[in-house]
Amino acid sequence: MIPYSKQIITWGDVLRVAYTLKFKNLTQGSSIKRFEDCVASYVGSEYAVAVSSATAGLHLSHLALNTPTGSKIATSPMSFVASANSALYAGLNPVFIDIDPHSGNISVESFRKEIARHEIKTLVPVHYAGAPCDMESLYKLCNSKGIRIIEDAAHALGSVYLSGEKIGSCKFSDLTVFSFHPVKNITTGEGGIITTNNKDLYETLLKLRSHGISKDINNFKNKKLSSTAGVINPWYYEMAILGFHYRITDLQATLGFSQMKKLKKFLLKRNQLAKRYDKAFANNQFFQPTQLDLRNYSAKHLYPIKINFSKISLSKNEIMKELREKGIITQVHYLPIPLHDYYQKLGYDIKNLPNTAKFYNEVLSIPLFPNLGRIRQRKIIKIMGRLICN
């Protein structure tokens, strides 16, 4: 079977993790800070905080911004549920912004209309499939209204803004969150990281990810309990705020650090694969590759392609089943968040999101991962052509 995506683990990764397992701390050790510094240096941010998942990162980001309970946050409906769920965890209310039909990202014009209708406190733009949102335009709109920005960059490690800086540098946001799930551009098994240039947010995030506990002897509040005869008690620590157990382990951080060494190579392979698909599906009435104008900015986490089902005899369900029978796994990214049963019960729908509805009905993600070789890629192209074009 050819999966739509998968992790690439080398013996170098295995040996580094094994070394950590035998000789290093398993949690709260130096491997975590090393990994954080590596990611911060790569994307160009001042700070990075590694956490147990990107979902945890989004949740903590909302809490760090201290957005009042009940406030509205804007995000994309064309995303994994975590983009909106994390807001609900923080007691916030998602507002879904219709997407651009070509990129799958939030439409700037749709966002402009929504902020005229709603008092939005935070924007969570999703860099769909790794292609960057028009962050400069979104930032200008947010800045004029005092709206904070958390970038959901779960797909976008290695992507760059249209202005050239790496996503994660937070040039146009307060915080950026990446995912290291196995299907992402690098993996830590499960895990995520938050980047920021704001020292106060950074220090708050450090507390929030580990139960709200502080061991900073210079900031202990309870002087009586924290010391004896003016000397700090070595066992003492304080829970300063209500935090969570969202720590990443040293094993995961070591794997992430090892994977970062291969990110450039992974991105190069993804780019080559995407270009071959672009060429194969060009000028075909049945296929429409997405994000072509953003290809040089994208980390190409996915290869979503739109299919003109009105011109073919097969449904999306039938195509996916036929491809699976021939050894090719595809996926749909995504079932729009407002269509999930939980969100339907909250009163959400996609009646006012026509671009999202059309995109969902047409899009299919086909296999894309660094060690997908030419032979297997040609097989995918050939079989898809036969199924859809005949």
VOPAGU-2260 file (C-alpha; in pm, 1 decimal, decimal comma):
REM VOPAGU-2260
SITE   aa  ch    i         X         Y         Z
SITE  MET   A    0       0,0       0,0       0,0
SITE  ILE   A    1     114,6     353,5     -76,2
SITE  PRO   A    2      -7,1     578,3     210,6
SITE  TYR   A    3    -103,2     941,0     154,9
SITE  SER   A    4     178,2    1033,1     395,9
SITE  LYS   A    5     410,3     874,4     650,3
SITE  GLN   A    6     708,9     941,1     876,0
SITE  ILE   A    7    1066,3     889,3     757,6
SITE  ILE   A    8    1279,3     744,6    1039,9
SITE  THR   A    9    1648,3     667,4     983,4
SITE  TRP   A   10    1893,4     461,2    1187,3
SITE  GLY   A   11    2050,0     790,3    1293,5
SITE  ASP   A   12    1718,6     887,0    1454,8
SITE  VAL   A   13    1695,1     548,1    1623,7
SITE  LEU   A   14    2048,1     562,9    1766,3
SITE  ARG   A   15    2006,1     916,2    1901,0
SITE  VAL   A   16    1681,9     823,2    2075,9
SITE  ALA   A   17    1838,9     503,4    2213,0
SITE  TYR   A   18    2127,8     706,4    2352,9
SITE  THR   A   19    1881,6     938,2    2525,6
SITE  LEU   A   20    1689,4     641,3    2665,4
SITE  LYS   A   21    2001,0     494,8    2823,9
SITE  PHE   A   22    2201,6     794,8    2937,6
SITE  LYS   A   23    1984,5    1107,2    2945,0
SITE  ASN   A   24    1680,5    1234,0    3134,2
SITE  LEU   A   25    1357,2    1094,5    2998,1
SITE  THR   A   26    1166,2    1414,3    3073,5
SITE  GLN   A   27    1239,3    1778,1    3166,1
SITE  GLY   A   28    1601,1    1736,7    3055,7
SITE  SER   A   29    1838,1    1933,9    2833,5
SITE  SER   A   30    1721,6    1765,6    2511,0
SITE  ILE   A   31    1404,3    1972,4    2517,0
SITE  LYS   A   32    1578,8    2310,0    2531,8
SITE  ARG   A   33    1821,1    2195,7    2259,2
SITE  PHE   A   34    1527,6    2107,3    2033,1
SITE  GLU   A   35    1347,9    2433,7    2111,1
SITE  ASP   A   36    1658,5    2636,6    2031,3
SITE  CYS   A   37    1704,6    2443,6    1707,1
SITE  VAL   A   38    1351,2    2519,5    1586,6
SITE  ALA   A   39    1366,5    2884,2    1699,8
SITE  SER   A   40    1694,0    2931,3    1514,0
SITE  TYR   A   41    1554,5    2767,8    1199,9
SITE  VAL   A   42    1236,2    2977,3    1179,5
SITE  GLY   A   43    1393,9    3297,5    1312,6
SITE  SER   A   44    1193,8    3345,1    1635,0
SITE  GLU   A   45    1322,8    3462,2    1970,9
SITE  TYR   A   46    1163,2    3181,1    2169,9
SITE  ALA   A   47    1014,9    2832,5    2130,0
SITE  VAL   A   48     820,8    2613,6    2373,5
SITE  ALA   A   49     786,0    2242,7    2292,4
SITE  VAL   A   50     462,2    2076,7    2401,4
SITE  SER   A   51     286,3    1740,9    2383,8
SITE  SER   A   52      88,6    1825,2    2067,3
SITE  ALA   A   53      -1,2    2112,9    1838,4
SITE  THR   A   54    -349,5    2100,3    1992,7
SITE  ALA   A   55    -192,6    2164,0    2333,0
SITE  GLY   A   56       8,9    2444,0    2174,5
SITE  LEU   A   57    -301,9    2613,4    2037,6
SITE  HIS   A   58    -481,8    2575,7    2370,5
SITE  LEU   A   59    -192,8    2726,1    2567,2
SITE  SER   A   60    -155,8    3006,6    2312,6
SITE  HIS   A   61    -514,5    3116,4    2372,3
SITE  LEU   A   62    -458,8    3104,7    2748,2
SITE  ALA   A   63    -131,7    3296,4    2725,4
SITE  LEU   A   64    -307,0    3578,1    2538,7
SITE  ASN   A   65    -554,5    3591,2    2830,1
SITE  THR   A   66    -850,9    3639,6    2598,7
SITE  PRO   A   67   -1171,9    3698,2    2800,7
SITE  THR   A   68   -1398,2    3394,6    2831,6
SITE  GLY   A   69   -1680,4    3400,5    2578,3
SITE  SER   A   70   -1486,2    3605,8    2323,2
SITE  LYS   A   71   -1501,8    3522,9    1954,1
SITE  ILE   A   72   -1203,6    3387,4    1763,7
SITE  ALA   A   73   -1189,2    3353,6    1386,1
SITE  THR   A   74   -1044,1    3049,3    1214,1
SITE  SER   A   75   -1069,8    2835,2     902,4
SITE  PRO   A   76   -1341,5    2572,4     855,0
SITE  MET   A   77   -1106,5    2380,4     620,3
SITE  SER   A   78    -884,7    2235,1     891,8
SITE  PHE   A   79    -851,4    1960,0    1148,5
SITE  VAL   A   80   -1089,5    2004,9    1442,9
SITE  ALA   A   81    -806,8    2111,6    1676,9
SITE  SER   A   82    -799,3    2458,4    1518,6
SITE  ALA   A   83   -1143,9    2527,3    1665,0
SITE  ASN   A   84   -1147,2    2281,1    1957,6
SITE  SER   A   85    -854,7    2456,9    2122,7
SITE  ALA   A   86   -1060,6    2775,6    2138,1
SITE  LEU   A   87   -1350,4    2589,9    2301,4
SITE  TYR   A   88   -1108,3    2448,5    2561,2
SITE  ALA   A   89   -1023,3    2806,6    2653,8
SITE  GLY   A   90   -1389,3    2908,5    2680,1
SITE  LEU   A   91   -1388,5    3096,1    2347,3
SITE  ASN   A   92   -1633,7    3086,0    2057,6
SITE  PRO   A   93   -1512,3    3002,1    1704,6
SITE  VAL   A   94   -1630,3    3202,9    1405,2
SITE  PHE   A   95   -1555,8    3031,1    1073,5
SITE  ILE   A   96   -1422,8    3236,9     782,6
SITE  ASP   A   97   -1482,7    3120,9     426,5
SITE  ILE   A   98   -1175,6    3017,1     228,8
SITE  ASP   A   99   -1010,8    3123,8     -90,6
SITE  PRO   A  100   -1118,6    2864,0    -352,5
SITE  HIS   A  101    -768,8    2827,7    -499,5
SITE  SER   A  102    -548,8    2804,2    -189,4
SITE  GLY   A  103    -782,3    2656,3      71,1
SITE  ASN   A  104    -664,9    2930,5     309,7
SITE  ILE   A  105    -877,0    3194,3     480,7
SITE  SER   A  106   -1005,6    3451,7     234,0
SITE  VAL   A  107    -885,6    3801,0     323,1
SITE  GLU   A  108   -1206,1    3951,6     186,2
SITE  SER   A  109   -1424,5    3710,5     384,2
SITE  PHE   A  110   -1230,7    3797,9     697,7
SITE  ARG   A  111   -1273,7    4168,5     626,3
SITE  LYS   A  112   -1651,8    4119,8     611,0
SITE  GLU   A  113   -1663,4    3910,2     927,5
SITE  ILE   A  114   -1472,5    4159,1    1142,6
SITE  ALA   A  115   -1725,8    4420,6    1037,7
SITE  ARG   A  116   -2002,6    4193,6    1172,4
SITE  HIS   A  117   -1835,4    4035,4    1476,4
SITE  GLU   A  118   -1611,8    4157,7    1756,3
SITE  ILE   A  119   -1324,1    3918,8    1694,1
SITE  LYS   A  120   -1052,5    3902,8    1960,3
SITE  THR   A  121    -813,1    3653,6    1797,1
SITE  LEU   A  122    -748,3    3524,2    1446,7
SITE  VAL   A  123    -618,7    3168,9    1399,2
SITE  PRO   A  124    -524,0    3142,5    1028,8
SITE  VAL   A  125    -439,2    2791,5     906,8
SITE  HIS   A  126    -160,7    2749,1     650,5
SITE  TYR   A  127    -348,1    2477,8     463,1
SITE  ALA   A  128    -127,1    2197,8     324,4
SITE  GLY   A  129     176,1    2416,2     399,1
SITE  ALA   A  130      82,2    2703,7     165,0
SITE  PRO   A  131     109,6    3039,9     344,5
SITE  CYS   A  132    -192,1    3256,4     411,1
SITE  ASP   A  133    -169,4    3618,7     298,7
SITE  MET   A  134     -43,1    3710,2     643,2
SITE  GLU   A  135      59,1    4064,9     564,0
SITE  SER   A  136    -295,6    4154,5     456,0
SITE  LEU   A  137    -450,3    3967,7     750,0
SITE  TYR   A  138    -207,4    4134,9     990,2
SITE  LYS   A  139    -301,1    4482,1     865,4
SITE  LEU   A  140    -670,0    4408,8     918,6
SITE  CYS   A  141    -605,7    4266,3    1265,2
SITE  ASN   A  142    -374,6    4548,7    1366,5
SITE  SER   A  143    -639,6    4806,3    1280,1
SITE  LYS   A  144    -888,4    4630,2    1510,1
SITE  GLY   A  145    -658,3    4521,7    1792,9
SITE  ILE   A  146    -700,5    4153,1    1703,4
SITE  ARG   A  147    -429,6    3913,0    1820,5
SITE  ILE   A  148    -298,1    3640,4    1587,0
SITE  ILE   A  149    -207,2    3275,4    1654,1
SITE  GLU   A  150     -84,4    3103,1    1338,3
SITE  ASP   A  151    -188,8    2740,8    1303,7
SITE  ALA   A  152     118,9    2621,9    1116,7
SITE  ALA   A  153      65,0    2250,4    1181,5
SITE  HIS   A  154     131,9    2190,9     809,5
SITE  ALA   A  155     390,7    2460,0     756,1
SITE  LEU   A  156     731,7    2385,7     904,8
SITE  GLY   A  157     963,0    2497,0     624,0
SITE  SER   A  158     710,1    2728,7     458,8
SITE  VAL   A  159     778,1    3099,2     407,4
SITE  TYR   A  160     557,2    3406,4     404,4
SITE  LEU   A  161     499,6    3584,3      74,7
SITE  SER   A  162     747,7    3844,7     204,2
SITE  GLY   A  163    1019,0    3577,3     231,4
SITE  GLU   A  164    1059,3    3518,3     606,1
SITE  LYS   A  165     997,5    3170,3     744,7
SITE  ILE   A  166     661,0    3091,8     895,8
SITE  GLY   A  167     728,8    3066,6    1267,2
SITE  SER   A  168     931,1    3387,4    1277,8
SITE  CYS   A  169     606,3    3551,7    1395,3
SITE  LYS   A  170     660,4    3855,1    1175,9
SITE  PHE   A  171     283,1    3884,1    1139,8
SITE  SER   A  172     160,4    3717,4    1459,0
SITE  ASP   A  173     189,7    3688,5    1835,3
SITE  LEU   A  174     243,6    3313,2    1831,5
SITE  THR   A  175     286,4    3029,2    1582,2
SITE  VAL   A  176     212,5    2661,7    1648,0
SITE  PHE   A  177     366,7    2365,9    1462,5
SITE  SER   A  178     278,0    1995,5    1470,8
SITE  PHE   A  179     515,5    1698,5    1476,4
SITE  HIS   A  180     259,4    1422,8    1424,0
SITE  PRO   A  181     401,2    1133,8    1214,6
SITE  VAL   A  182     248,4    1258,0     887,0
SITE  LYS   A  183     400,0    1606,3     923,7
SITE  ASN   A  184     725,0    1729,1     765,4
SITE  ILE   A  185     924,2    1614,2    1067,6
SITE  THR   A  186     799,0    1402,5    1355,9
SITE  THR   A  187     847,9    1352,8    1727,9
SITE  GLY   A  188     582,7    1076,8    1734,8
SITE  GLU   A  189     333,5    1316,1    1887,8
SITE  GLY   A  190     426,1    1670,6    1979,0
SITE  GLY   A  191     422,3    2033,7    1883,2
SITE  ILE   A  192     599,3    2362,7    1941,0
SITE  ILE   A  193     498,5    2725,9    1991,8
SITE  THR   A  194     720,3    3008,4    1869,4
SITE  THR   A  195     699,3    3373,2    1973,7
SITE  ASN   A  196     904,4    3690,3    2000,2
SITE  ASN   A  197     728,3    3806,4    2317,3
SITE  LYS   A  198     919,0    3729,7    2637,1
SITE  ASP   A  199     612,6    3760,9    2861,3
SITE  LEU   A  200     418,1    3515,5    2647,5
SITE  TYR   A  201     717,6    3280,1    2645,7
SITE  GLU   A  202     746,9    3277,8    3025,7
SITE  THR   A  203     372,3    3227,8    3064,1
SITE  LEU   A  204     378,7    2934,4    2821,8
SITE  LEU   A  205     659,8    2767,8    3017,0
SITE  LYS   A  206     444,8    2777,7    3330,4
SITE  LEU   A  207     124,4    2672,2    3157,6
SITE  ARG   A  208     275,6    2359,0    2996,6
SITE  SER   A  209     390,1    2219,4    3334,0
SITE  HIS   A  210     101,8    2251,8    3581,3
SITE  GLY   A  211     156,5    2626,1    3631,4
SITE  ILE   A  212     452,7    2545,2    3854,3
SITE  SER   A  213     744,4    2785,0    3895,7
SITE  LYS   A  214    1086,1    2700,9    4040,5
SITE  ASP   A  215    1221,5    3050,0    3986,1
SITE  ILE   A  216    1369,1    3137,3    4325,3
SITE  ASN   A  217    1367,7    3506,9    4241,1
SITE  ASN   A  218     990,3    3516,3    4197,1
SITE  PHE   A  219     856,3    3302,9    4481,5
SITE  LYS   A  220     554,5    3475,3    4635,3
SITE  ASN   A  221     543,8    3295,8    4969,0
SITE  LYS   A  222     864,5    3407,6    5139,6
SITE  LYS   A  223     782,7    3223,6    5462,2
SITE  LEU   A  224     739,5    2880,9    5304,3
SITE  SER   A  225    1007,5    2922,2    5038,1
SITE  SER   A  226    1300,4    2976,7    5273,2
SITE  THR   A  227    1442,8    2899,3    5614,6
SITE  ALA   A  228    1645,2    3169,6    5789,6
SITE  GLY   A  229    1677,7    3354,0    5459,9
SITE  VAL   A  230    1800,4    3048,3    5266,6
SITE  ILE   A  231    1581,7    2903,7    4989,4
SITE  ASN   A  232    1442,6    2561,7    5077,0
SITE  PRO   A  233    1576,5    2315,1    4813,8
SITE  TRP   A  234    1247,6    2122,6    4793,2
SITE  TYR   A  235    1026,1    2424,6    4741,8
SITE  TYR   A  236     828,7    2516,1    4428,2
SITE  GLU   A  237     510,8    2713,2    4370,2
SITE  MET   A  238     204,4    2663,2    4152,8
SITE  ALA   A  239     163,1    3019,0    4033,4
SITE  ILE   A  240    -122,5    2968,8    3783,9
SITE  LEU   A  241    -355,3    2686,2    3680,3
SITE  GLY   A  242    -154,5    2499,6    3419,4
SITE  PHE   A  243    -159,1    2165,9    3239,7
SITE  HIS   A  244      52,9    1858,1    3185,9
SITE  TYR   A  245     146,0    1942,5    2827,4
SITE  ARG   A  246     517,0    1863,6    2842,1
SITE  ILE   A  247     705,0    1689,0    2564,1
SITE  THR   A  248     956,2    1419,2    2665,5
SITE  ASP   A  249    1331,2    1416,4    2607,4
SITE  LEU   A  250    1289,1    1109,9    2386,7
SITE  GLN   A  251    1054,8    1302,1    2158,7
SITE  ALA   A  252    1274,3    1612,0    2164,5
SITE  THR   A  253    1579,7    1405,7    2069,5
SITE  LEU   A  254    1390,7    1255,7    1775,8
SITE  GLY   A  255    1276,5    1603,5    1673,5
SITE  PHE   A  256    1630,3    1742,5    1690,0
SITE  SER   A  257    1754,9    1453,2    1476,0
SITE  GLN   A  258    1472,8    1504,2    1225,4
SITE  MET   A  259    1547,6    1877,0    1196,4
SITE  LYS   A  260    1886,6    1785,2    1049,6
SITE  LYS   A  261    1702,7    1624,0     757,1
SITE  LEU   A  262    1431,3    1885,8     707,2
SITE  LYS   A  263    1606,7    2056,9     415,3
SITE  LYS   A  264    1636,1    1723,5     233,9
SITE  PHE   A  265    1272,9    1635,4     311,9
SITE  LEU   A  266    1153,8    1969,6     172,6
SITE  LEU   A  267    1358,3    1927,2    -144,6
SITE  LYS   A  268    1203,4    1584,8    -209,2
SITE  ARG   A  269     851,3    1715,0    -145,5
SITE  ASN   A  270     912,9    1997,6    -389,9
SITE  GLN   A  271    1031,5    1757,1    -660,8
SITE  LEU   A  272     730,0    1531,9    -611,0
SITE  ALA   A  273     485,3    1822,5    -619,7
SITE  LYS   A  274     635,5    1954,6    -943,9
SITE  ARG   A  275     600,4    1613,3   -1108,3
SITE  TYR   A  276     235,3    1601,1   -1007,0
SITE  ASP   A  277     184,5    1958,1   -1132,1
SITE  LYS   A  278     325,2    1864,5   -1472,0
SITE  ALA   A  279     128,1    1540,3   -1495,8
SITE  PHE   A  280    -206,8    1700,5   -1411,1
SITE  ALA   A  281    -161,5    2026,8   -1603,7
SITE  ASN   A  282    -409,8    2119,9   -1877,6
SITE  ASN   A  283    -646,1    1838,9   -1785,9
SITE  GLN   A  284   -1019,0    1913,6   -1777,4
SITE  PHE   A  285   -1077,0    1661,1   -1498,1
SITE  PHE   A  286    -802,5    1772,6   -1257,9
SITE  GLN   A  287    -719,8    2105,6   -1097,4
SITE  PRO   A  288    -403,1    2118,1    -884,9
SITE  THR   A  289    -441,4    2366,0    -599,0
SITE  GLN   A  290    -200,4    2632,0    -466,9
SITE  LEU   A  291       9,7    2650,0    -784,9
SITE  ASP   A  292      89,4    3018,4    -728,5
SITE  LEU   A  293     208,9    2938,3    -374,0
SITE  ARG   A  294     419,0    2635,1    -463,3
SITE  ASN   A  295     754,6    2812,4    -409,0
SITE  TYR   A  296     648,0    2933,1     -63,1
SITE  SER   A  297     496,3    2609,4      62,7
SITE  ALA   A  298     646,7    2323,1     263,0
SITE  LYS   A  299     406,8    2098,4      67,6
SITE  HIS   A  300     284,0    1892,2     358,6
SITE  LEU   A  301      -2,0    1767,7     139,0
SITE  TYR   A  302     -82,6    1750,0    -229,5
SITE  PRO   A  303    -453,5    1839,4    -248,8
SITE  ILE   A  304    -597,8    1817,8    -599,1
SITE  LYS   A  305    -950,1    1911,6    -706,1
SITE  ILE   A  306   -1143,8    1674,5    -931,3
SITE  ASN   A  307   -1426,4    1785,4   -1158,1
SITE  PHE   A  308   -1683,9    1526,9   -1049,4
SITE  SER   A  309   -1953,0    1683,6   -1268,5
SITE  LYS   A  310   -1761,8    1555,6   -1572,6
SITE  ILE   A  311   -1691,6    1199,4   -1458,3
SITE  SER   A  312   -1905,4     898,7   -1375,9
SITE  LEU   A  313   -1741,5     809,0   -1043,1
SITE  SER   A  314   -1806,3     964,6    -701,7
SITE  LYS   A  315   -1527,2    1058,3    -461,2
SITE  ASN   A  316   -1615,6     755,4    -250,0
SITE  GLU   A  317   -1587,6     525,4    -551,5
SITE  ILE   A  318   -1256,9     676,4    -662,9
SITE  MET   A  319   -1102,7     636,2    -316,6
SITE  LYS   A  320   -1219,1     273,6    -299,3
SITE  GLU   A  321   -1087,4     195,6    -649,2
SITE  LEU   A  322    -750,5     352,1    -565,8
SITE  ARG   A  323    -729,0     158,7    -238,0
SITE  GLU   A  324    -795,3    -166,0    -422,1
SITE  LYS   A  325    -498,1     -78,6    -643,6
SITE  GLY   A  326    -275,7      -8,6    -343,1
SITE  ILE   A  327    -306,6     371,4    -323,3
SITE  ILE   A  328    -434,5     541,4      -7,7
SITE  THR   A  329    -588,4     886,3     -44,2
SITE  GLN   A  330    -755,7    1116,5     207,5
SITE  VAL   A  331    -987,0    1416,3     220,5
SITE  HIS   A  332    -850,2    1723,9     394,0
SITE  TYR   A  333   -1085,3    1810,6     545,8
SITE  LEU   A  334   -1442,1    1746,2     644,6
SITE  PRO   A  335   -1521,8    2111,7     725,0
SITE  ILE   A  336   -1528,0    2163,7    1100,7
SITE  PRO   A  337   -1884,9    2305,1    1107,0
SITE  LEU   A  338   -2012,6    1977,0     956,3
SITE  HIS   A  339   -1893,9    1764,0    1248,0
SITE  ASP   A  340   -2179,6    1640,5    1466,3
SITE  TYR   A  341   -2052,1    1821,4    1776,7
SITE  TYR   A  342   -2040,0    2156,7    1595,7
SITE  GLN   A  343   -2377,0    2095,0    1431,5
SITE  LYS   A  344   -2525,1    2057,0    1780,8
SITE  LEU   A  345   -2368,6    2391,6    1871,8
SITE  GLY   A  346   -2559,3    2547,4    1583,4
SITE  TYR   A  347   -2285,5    2571,6    1320,0
SITE  ASP   A  348   -2333,3    2503,5     948,4
SITE  ILE   A  349   -2169,7    2597,0     616,9
SITE  LYS   A  350   -2462,8    2781,1     458,0
SITE  ASN   A  351   -2258,0    3100,3     447,7
SITE  LEU   A  352   -1934,7    2926,1     347,3
SITE  PRO   A  353   -1988,8    2845,7     -22,5
SITE  ASN   A  354   -1619,7    2826,1    -115,3
SITE  THR   A  355   -1557,6    2583,3     170,9
SITE  ALA   A  356   -1847,8    2360,5      63,8
SITE  LYS   A  357   -1732,9    2348,5    -299,2
SITE  PHE   A  358   -1367,9    2288,6    -205,5
SITE  TYR   A  359   -1464,2    1999,9      22,3
SITE  ASN   A  360   -1678,4    1838,8    -247,1
SITE  GLU   A  361   -1393,5    1846,7    -500,5
SITE  VAL   A  362   -1067,1    1800,5    -309,8
SITE  LEU   A  363    -865,4    1482,7    -262,2
SITE  SER   A  364    -519,0    1446,0    -107,1
SITE  ILE   A  365    -297,0    1205,5    -298,8
SITE  PRO   A  366      28,4    1047,4    -169,5
SITE  LEU   A  367     314,7    1284,3     -94,0
SITE  PHE   A  368     608,2    1200,8     134,1
SITE  PRO   A  369     987,1    1224,4      90,3
SITE  ASN   A  370    1065,4     863,3       0,6
SITE  LEU   A  371     783,5     823,8    -248,5
SITE  GLY   A  372     996,7     714,8    -543,8
SITE  ARG   A  373     948,3     793,9    -913,3
SITE  ILE   A  374     814,6     447,2    -995,7
SITE  ARG   A  375     542,7     459,9    -731,3
SITE  GLN   A  376     456,6     820,0    -818,4
SITE  ARG   A  377     421,7     726,9   -1187,3
SITE  LYS   A  378     192,0     440,8   -1079,5
SITE  ILE   A  379     -30,0     686,5    -890,5
SITE  ILE   A  380     -47,4     926,6   -1185,1
SITE  LYS   A  381    -117,4     648,0   -1435,6
SITE  ILE   A  382    -391,5     482,1   -1229,0
SITE  MET   A  383    -562,4     811,7   -1148,1
SITE  GLY   A  384    -557,3     906,3   -1514,6
SITE  ARG   A  385    -713,9     577,0   -1618,0
SITE  LEU   A  386    -984,1     594,8   -1349,6
SITE  ILE   A  387   -1087,2     952,7   -1404,1
SITE  CYS   A  388   -1006,6    1038,0   -1764,3
SITE  ASN   A  389   -1151,1     723,9   -1927,0
